């Protein structure tokens, strides 16, 4: 009984009865080594506290929600996340730390400014 050919095989069968396929195997090489990203001055050293003014602004989202955005915060992402937690607790509102900025739910400019000034930061509304 002749051997059935797979519908995926192409070409005539070899001398041993198997069909040729386009499957290719590689035996060498591997993946090239991944280089670490270059160190930029912003990631090399965090800005000391009080170096520049922290800015507060209010945005209205497409859904109609109001969000207070705190930008210009000094420090590493971990320090910004910790500051976001403190601001959420002080303002009694939800929020998040995203891309070096802190987002607070609602118009929290006055409460956030008071907390930041008490923490030793210059605030510019």
Backbone as a chain_set.jsonl record, in Angstrom:
{"seq": "XXXXXXXXXXXXXXXXXXXXXXXXXXXXXXXXXXXXXXXXXXXXXXXXXXXXXXXXXXXXXXXXXXXXXXXXXXXXXXXXXXXXXXXXXXXXXXXXXXXXXXXXXXXXXXXXXXXXXXXXXXXXX", "coords": {"N": [[0.843, -1.169, 0.0], [0.664, 2.193, -0.924], [2.275, 5.042, 0.54], [0.543, 7.698, 2.149], [0.555, 11.091, 1.267], [1.235, 14.048, 3.055], [-0.931, 16.874, 3.202], [0.462, 19.219, 3.469], [2.951, 18.851, 2.474], [5.361, 19.391, -0.1], [6.456, 18.932, -3.426], [8.074, 16.088, -5.045], [8.142, 12.726, -3.648], [10.96, 11.588, -1.664], [13.659, 9.187, -2.117], [13.255, 7.41, -0.054], [10.551, 7.525, 0.324], [9.431, 9.585, 1.735], [8.029, 12.891, 1.7], [9.33, 15.997, 0.43], [9.819, 18.919, 2.376], [9.423, 22.386, 3.251], [10.626, 23.026, 5.59], [13.062, 24.388, 7.65], [16.034, 23.99, 9.443], [18.1, 25.389, 11.948], [21.389, 25.325, 13.118], [23.261, 26.836, 14.404], [24.527, 29.917, 15.786], [22.278, 31.449, 17.394], [20.734, 33.896, 19.528], [21.472, 37.38, 19.18], [23.521, 39.179, 21.547], [21.953, 41.194, 24.051], [22.2, 44.594, 24.457], [22.6, 46.798, 27.232], [20.46, 49.648, 27.908], [21.568, 52.984, 27.081], [23.041, 55.052, 29.594], [21.473, 57.846, 30.743], [21.691, 61.296, 31.781], [19.418, 61.858, 33.326], [18.623, 59.402, 34.363], [20.869, 58.642, 35.666], [21.489, 60.179, 37.989], [19.306, 61.08, 40.571], [17.286, 64.016, 40.838], [17.98, 66.437, 43.313], [15.913, 67.1, 46.218], [13.795, 69.927, 46.089], [15.02, 71.23, 43.971], [13.748, 72.208, 41.665], [10.667, 73.837, 40.678], [7.578, 72.294, 41.588], [4.833, 71.474, 39.665], [1.311, 71.987, 39.489], [-1.672, 70.965, 37.964], [-4.993, 70.892, 36.597], [-6.906, 68.561, 34.889], [-9.489, 67.701, 32.61], [-10.914, 64.724, 31.851], [-11.903, 62.743, 28.96], [-14.149, 61.388, 29.696], [-15.33, 63.07, 31.436], [-14.398, 63.184, 33.996], [-12.51, 64.773, 36.596], [-9.093, 65.403, 37.066], [-6.216, 65.852, 39.03], [-2.982, 66.744, 38.186], [0.315, 66.241, 39.108], [3.396, 67.447, 38.404], [6.966, 67.477, 37.658], [8.273, 66.356, 39.79], [10.946, 65.571, 41.944], [13.433, 62.933, 42.153], [13.705, 59.3, 42.232], [11.803, 56.786, 40.381], [10.719, 55.084, 42.357], [10.72, 56.735, 44.606], [8.944, 58.691, 43.744], [6.626, 57.159, 43.547], [6.233, 56.559, 46.258], [5.797, 59.137, 47.239], [3.437, 59.67, 45.876], [1.73, 57.921, 47.153], [1.686, 59.047, 49.718], [0.532, 61.546, 49.107], [-2.016, 60.758, 48.178], [-3.07, 59.723, 50.539], [-3.032, 62.025, 52.152], [-4.744, 63.766, 50.768], [-7.032, 62.282, 50.703], [-7.967, 60.881, 48.516], [-8.167, 58.892, 45.517], [-5.654, 57.705, 43.223], [-2.66, 57.654, 41.142], [0.794, 56.903, 40.353], [2.418, 57.77, 37.485], [4.589, 57.647, 34.813], [6.52, 59.377, 36.028], [4.898, 61.305, 37.031], [2.232, 62.343, 39.222], [-1.078, 61.395, 39.534], [-4.079, 62.517, 40.774], [-7.357, 61.865, 41.881], [-10.002, 64.031, 41.202], [-10.294, 67.608, 42.014], [-7.632, 68.492, 43.561], [-5.797, 70.473, 44.125], [-5.244, 72.464, 46.161], [-4.981, 70.992, 48.606], [-2.928, 69.185, 47.87], [-0.856, 70.967, 47.254], [-0.394, 72.1, 49.777], [0.55, 69.858, 51.177], [2.862, 69.259, 49.726], [4.412, 71.579, 50.092], [4.774, 71.432, 52.847], [6.43, 69.252, 52.829], [8.792, 70.307, 51.959], [9.119, 71.119, 49.311], [9.151, 73.303, 46.456], [6.31, 74.832, 45.162], [4.497, 75.503, 42.274], [1.66, 76.707, 41.03]], "CA": [[0.0, 0.0, 0.0], [1.52, 3.389, -0.987], [2.207, 5.987, 1.643], [-0.234, 8.902, 1.87], [1.333, 12.304, 1.431], [0.614, 15.092, 3.852], [-1.336, 17.983, 2.35], [1.409, 20.315, 3.618], [4.216, 18.546, 1.81], [5.471, 19.867, -1.466], [7.482, 18.25, -4.2], [7.95, 14.63, -5.156], [8.712, 12.012, -2.51], [12.363, 11.185, -1.754], [13.867, 7.765, -2.403], [12.728, 6.595, 1.039], [9.099, 7.626, 0.348], [8.958, 10.784, 2.445], [7.935, 14.074, 0.844], [10.169, 17.132, 0.793], [9.093, 20.039, 2.979], [10.178, 23.636, 3.287], [11.057, 23.23, 6.956], [14.494, 24.647, 7.714], [16.573, 23.946, 10.791], [19.327, 26.136, 12.149], [22.184, 24.682, 14.154], [24.239, 27.718, 15.029], [24.166, 31.314, 15.957], [21.557, 31.86, 18.601], [20.284, 35.282, 19.475], [22.553, 38.315, 19.481], [23.441, 39.681, 22.924], [21.18, 42.414, 24.239], [22.985, 45.626, 25.124], [21.789, 47.608, 28.14], [20.204, 50.979, 27.371], [22.573, 53.943, 27.516], [22.717, 55.787, 30.811], [21.273, 59.27, 30.504], [21.84, 62.037, 33.027], [18.191, 61.807, 34.13], [18.562, 58.134, 35.079], [22.101, 58.429, 36.412], [21.384, 60.787, 39.317], [18.026, 61.734, 40.802], [17.358, 65.431, 41.164], [17.785, 66.637, 44.744], [14.642, 67.729, 46.586], [13.781, 71.381, 46.116], [15.82, 71.781, 42.887], [12.898, 72.935, 40.731], [9.286, 73.909, 41.171], [6.611, 71.244, 41.276], [3.672, 72.128, 39.05], [0.002, 71.356, 39.664], [-2.676, 71.37, 36.977], [-6.217, 70.099, 36.602], [-7.352, 68.16, 33.554], [-10.792, 67.039, 32.514], [-10.807, 63.586, 30.932], [-12.98, 62.639, 27.977], [-15.329, 60.863, 30.371], [-15.873, 64.117, 32.292], [-13.755, 63.155, 35.312], [-11.487, 65.787, 36.838], [-7.889, 64.789, 37.605], [-5.129, 66.761, 39.346], [-1.706, 66.199, 37.747], [1.464, 66.834, 39.79], [4.566, 67.189, 37.572], [8.216, 68.073, 38.098], [8.684, 65.78, 41.071], [12.316, 65.052, 41.931], [13.645, 61.609, 42.734], [13.593, 58.094, 41.419], [10.413, 56.329, 40.273], [10.266, 54.531, 43.637], [10.438, 57.868, 45.481], [7.719, 59.329, 43.242], [5.518, 56.279, 43.938], [6.034, 56.762, 47.691], [5.183, 60.457, 47.39], [2.053, 59.542, 45.403], [0.972, 57.263, 48.228], [1.492, 60.043, 50.78], [-0.431, 62.55, 48.634], [-3.352, 60.148, 48.169], [-3.536, 59.641, 51.922], [-3.262, 63.379, 52.659], [-5.904, 64.35, 50.087], [-8.205, 61.428, 50.857], [-8.457, 60.604, 47.163], [-7.44, 57.863, 44.783], [-4.726, 58.225, 42.23], [-1.585, 56.776, 40.729], [2.043, 57.487, 39.866], [2.556, 57.309, 36.114], [5.58, 58.378, 34.016], [7.143, 60.439, 36.801], [3.869, 62.247, 37.452], [1.235, 61.804, 40.139], [-2.448, 61.741, 39.177], [-5.009, 62.418, 41.905], [-8.74, 61.992, 41.439], [-10.671, 65.242, 41.665], [-9.521, 68.838, 42.083], [-6.923, 68.401, 44.843], [-4.656, 71.382, 44.048], [-4.933, 73.13, 47.43], [-4.49, 70.004, 49.568], [-1.65, 68.66, 47.4], [0.142, 72.031, 47.407], [-0.069, 72.216, 51.202], [1.35, 68.693, 51.561], [4.177, 69.362, 49.098], [5.155, 72.654, 50.769], [5.171, 70.9, 54.135], [7.514, 68.314, 52.583], [10.0, 71.025, 51.581], [9.193, 71.344, 47.878], [8.578, 74.547, 45.944], [5.128, 74.516, 44.354], [4.045, 76.562, 41.378], [0.357, 76.247, 40.522]], "C": [[0.897, 1.245, 0.0], [1.254, 4.317, 0.204], [1.414, 7.221, 1.25], [0.645, 10.115, 2.131], [0.539, 13.315, 2.238], [0.188, 16.232, 2.931], [-0.369, 19.165, 2.446], [2.692, 20.073, 2.849], [4.19, 19.045, 0.371], [6.564, 19.076, -2.157], [7.28, 16.752, -4.228], [8.557, 13.945, -3.943], [10.167, 11.652, -2.758], [12.445, 9.695, -2.039], [13.306, 6.875, -1.295], [11.217, 6.746, 1.19], [8.565, 8.84, 1.09], [8.957, 11.973, 1.508], [8.861, 15.169, 1.352], [9.29, 18.226, 1.402], [9.978, 21.267, 2.932], [10.677, 23.958, 4.695], [12.57, 23.35, 7.002], [14.921, 24.647, 9.165], [17.856, 24.748, 10.834], [20.087, 25.507, 13.296], [23.118, 25.636, 14.875], [23.685, 29.108, 15.263], [23.535, 31.602, 17.289], [21.099, 33.306, 18.445], [21.438, 36.206, 19.792], [22.415, 38.839, 20.905], [22.7, 41.011, 22.98], [22.039, 43.404, 25.021], [22.094, 46.425, 26.064], [21.566, 48.992, 27.55], [21.266, 51.955, 27.871], [22.094, 54.712, 28.743], [22.614, 57.265, 30.459], [21.423, 60.014, 31.824], [20.605, 61.966, 33.915], [18.109, 60.506, 34.93], [19.801, 57.89, 35.928], [21.992, 58.961, 37.84], [19.996, 61.388, 39.485], [18.243, 63.196, 41.179], [17.162, 65.61, 42.666], [16.469, 67.346, 45.028], [14.796, 69.238, 46.618], [14.56, 72.015, 44.983], [14.976, 72.614, 41.928], [11.48, 72.978, 41.256], [8.457, 72.713, 40.715], [5.366, 71.946, 40.755], [2.413, 71.299, 39.26], [-0.929, 71.863, 38.57], [-3.865, 70.427, 37.065], [-6.595, 69.813, 35.164], [-8.73, 67.524, 33.653], [-10.65, 65.954, 31.455], [-11.998, 63.571, 29.982], [-14.268, 62.151, 28.615], [-15.959, 61.896, 31.301], [-15.259, 64.149, 33.681], [-12.702, 64.254, 35.395], [-10.313, 65.104, 37.538], [-6.862, 65.884, 37.864], [-3.826, 66.075, 38.991], [-0.592, 66.968, 38.454], [2.7, 66.448, 38.987], [5.796, 67.86, 38.171], [8.702, 67.543, 39.428], [10.106, 65.242, 40.982], [12.37, 63.638, 42.485], [13.475, 60.488, 41.74], [12.118, 57.695, 41.293], [9.871, 55.742, 41.573], [9.928, 55.654, 44.614], [9.166, 58.588, 45.055], [6.499, 58.491, 43.622], [5.206, 56.428, 45.427], [5.366, 58.109, 47.958], [3.723, 60.431, 46.936], [1.189, 58.911, 46.475], [0.675, 58.249, 49.36], [0.467, 61.104, 50.366], [-1.854, 61.996, 48.599], [-3.918, 60.087, 49.576], [-3.87, 61.027, 52.464], [-4.532, 63.997, 52.053], [-7.165, 63.519, 50.287], [-8.823, 61.086, 49.525], [-7.637, 59.477, 46.557], [-6.501, 58.506, 43.797], [-3.654, 57.21, 41.92], [-0.345, 57.587, 40.4], [2.284, 56.899, 38.484], [3.537, 58.211, 35.375], [6.193, 59.557, 34.762], [6.18, 61.511, 37.258], [2.93, 61.548, 38.429], [-0.122, 62.304, 39.679], [-3.329, 61.504, 40.393], [-6.42, 62.631, 41.386], [-9.355, 63.24, 42.052], [-9.743, 66.443, 41.647], [-8.878, 68.921, 43.462], [-5.75, 69.38, 44.902], [-4.282, 71.975, 45.4], [-4.356, 72.154, 48.446], [-3.114, 69.471, 49.161], [-0.546, 69.705, 47.556], [0.558, 72.173, 48.858], [0.819, 71.055, 51.644], [2.757, 68.789, 50.969], [5.045, 70.448, 49.738], [5.613, 72.183, 52.139], [6.324, 69.896, 53.998], [8.788, 68.982, 52.102], [10.163, 71.248, 50.089], [8.595, 72.692, 47.507], [7.443, 74.172, 44.995], [4.753, 75.736, 43.544], [2.76, 76.058, 40.727], [0.098, 76.755, 39.123]], "O": [[1.798, 1.349, 0.833], [0.163, 4.353, 0.772], [1.581, 7.741, 0.147], [1.392, 10.152, 3.109], [-0.681, 13.415, 2.109], [0.891, 16.526, 1.964], [-0.386, 20.034, 1.574], [3.446, 21.013, 2.598], [3.143, 19.108, -0.274], [7.499, 18.606, -1.509], [6.426, 16.211, -3.525], [9.407, 14.53, -3.271], [10.577, 11.436, -3.899], [11.423, 9.023, -2.183], [12.927, 5.731, -1.545], [10.641, 6.152, 2.101], [7.36, 9.093, 1.073], [9.799, 12.058, 0.614], [9.141, 15.259, 2.548], [8.15, 18.424, 0.981], [11.161, 21.175, 2.604], [11.112, 25.082, 4.945], [13.281, 22.508, 6.454], [14.254, 25.233, 10.018], [18.61, 24.78, 9.862], [19.504, 25.19, 14.332], [23.715, 25.255, 15.882], [22.528, 29.408, 14.968], [24.234, 31.972, 18.232], [21.087, 33.852, 17.342], [22.303, 35.856, 20.596], [21.301, 38.935, 21.419], [22.807, 41.84, 22.076], [22.538, 43.095, 26.103], [20.944, 46.705, 25.728], [22.392, 49.469, 26.771], [21.806, 51.776, 28.963], [20.904, 54.983, 28.905], [23.56, 57.858, 29.94], [21.291, 59.406, 32.887], [20.728, 62.008, 35.139], [17.589, 60.498, 36.045], [19.792, 57.032, 36.81], [22.36, 58.272, 38.792], [19.549, 62.139, 38.618], [19.264, 63.554, 41.766], [16.264, 64.995, 43.241], [15.966, 68.098, 44.193], [15.795, 69.765, 47.108], [14.763, 73.229, 44.999], [15.45, 73.633, 41.426], [11.129, 72.239, 42.177], [8.62, 72.2, 39.608], [4.902, 72.916, 41.355], [2.447, 70.069, 39.214], [-0.966, 73.061, 38.286], [-3.747, 69.302, 37.55], [-6.605, 70.711, 34.321], [-9.078, 66.896, 34.653], [-10.309, 66.234, 30.306], [-12.975, 64.294, 30.178], [-15.358, 62.46, 28.135], [-17.006, 61.636, 31.893], [-15.562, 65.045, 34.468], [-12.084, 64.617, 34.395], [-10.501, 64.331, 38.477], [-6.655, 66.752, 37.016], [-3.573, 64.954, 39.433], [-0.554, 68.197, 38.407], [3.029, 65.265, 38.889], [5.691, 68.697, 39.068], [9.467, 68.213, 40.121], [10.435, 64.528, 40.035], [11.465, 63.202, 43.197], [13.146, 60.699, 40.572], [11.276, 58.214, 42.025], [8.683, 55.886, 41.864], [8.962, 55.547, 45.369], [8.395, 59.044, 45.899], [5.456, 59.04, 43.977], [4.038, 56.425, 45.815], [4.476, 58.21, 48.802], [2.872, 61.088, 47.535], [0.046, 59.32, 46.683], [-0.435, 58.285, 49.892], [-0.366, 61.514, 51.174], [-2.798, 62.7, 48.956], [-5.099, 60.362, 49.791], [-4.874, 61.197, 53.156], [-5.296, 64.667, 52.748], [-8.267, 64.018, 50.057], [-10.045, 61.005, 49.398], [-6.549, 59.154, 47.035], [-6.552, 59.715, 43.567], [-3.712, 56.062, 42.361], [-0.416, 58.799, 40.193], [2.348, 55.681, 38.323], [3.333, 59.424, 35.319], [6.367, 60.629, 34.182], [6.6, 62.525, 37.816], [2.846, 60.32, 38.46], [-0.302, 63.502, 39.458], [-3.323, 60.418, 40.972], [-6.647, 63.494, 40.537], [-9.248, 63.478, 43.255], [-8.564, 66.329, 41.312], [-9.508, 69.368, 44.42], [-4.8, 69.149, 45.649], [-3.103, 71.987, 45.753], [-3.346, 72.454, 49.084], [-2.233, 69.32, 50.007], [0.573, 69.372, 47.946], [1.742, 72.35, 49.146], [1.754, 71.261, 52.418], [3.734, 68.442, 51.632], [6.251, 70.271, 49.907], [6.727, 72.499, 52.557], [7.101, 69.709, 54.935], [9.78, 68.296, 51.858], [11.271, 71.545, 49.641], [7.659, 73.169, 48.15], [7.598, 73.305, 44.135], [4.697, 76.853, 44.057], [2.78, 75.094, 39.962], [-0.949, 76.464, 38.544]]}, "num_chains": 1, "name": "protein.A"}
